[in-house]
Amino acid sequence: MKDVFQNTLIEERFILPPLSGYTDYPYRSVLSFFHPPLICTEMVNATALVNHNKKTMSMLVMEPGNHLKGVQLVGNNPQEMGEAAIIVESMGFDVIDVNMGCTVKKVVNKGQGVSLMKDEALASLIVESICSSVHIPVTVKIRTGISESKKNAVSFSKILEKAGAQAITIHGRSGERKFGKNVDYDIIKKVASTVDISVIANGGINEKNALEILNYTGACAVMPGRNLIGNPWIVTQLKSLNNCGEAPCPNLSDRKDIVQKHLQLQCSFYGEHNGVRKFRSILPRYFQGCHHLNKLKDDSRKIRSIDDVKVILQRLSENDDMIQYQ
């Protein structure tokens, strides 16, 4: 499986990210329609997994498709992370990703996520524990550093490589910068030229700049981030990296069709009440850039039923390639 994973990175040049609150079973199922090389679950807490927490186990329902299937684990107890990895492997998953980049306070305050970048010894023990417990490839997702003044991605990546990680994904922002700030592709480039394992560039990736970032950083592959939300078509667009072609943008009919499939999966998995509520923040993402987007967002916050979503879809029209919401 390690060779399969490595060959997939080299051939496809991109993989999809774990996104908390978004890459749940319904959206992973939607993404599978587009045949990506790898799909990863949301961040899964290792302690909850070892304790077979019901909600946590439901996060690991496996979506259909022949793509590689990954699970992202978060935690700071080496033994527990190893035990969680064994469970993941036994369930039939192909890849384990270790979260050392999450900046959410409740994660960081527990000494997990990006906070592990300031404890290189513990981070090494975690990766060693997982790698010695399973036979499937182990990857780690990090940032440039815990803060702008403490960028240790290069030294940290060397330690992770020595501990047994097969690939490292680097989000090109520090732990204090989060989203929307400039991405430091130089440090990704430096890591790629320093370690002998695969480096995956993350942060600000879209279908327009992916090839340029690959060429500049020397990374083996790219990983889009929040540009994946409400945009499964980025899979098709990133696939064109290998043939220098341009994948067409989806029209309004395409978008409505996928929205309805996504909503159906949401409601089947969570029930209509919870499925629709979870869809409130997702629906507008399918129509980014449309005219009167703020009005669409306001109306999406009020949806309570499948019929409410249908009404919103009926109010969307397309004129000269511009989607409008009335």
Summary of the structure (lengths in Angstrom):
residues: 326
radius of gyration: 19.6
end to end distance: 50.2
largest distance: 57.8
contacts: 1123
relative contact order: 0.11
helix: 48%
strand: 16%
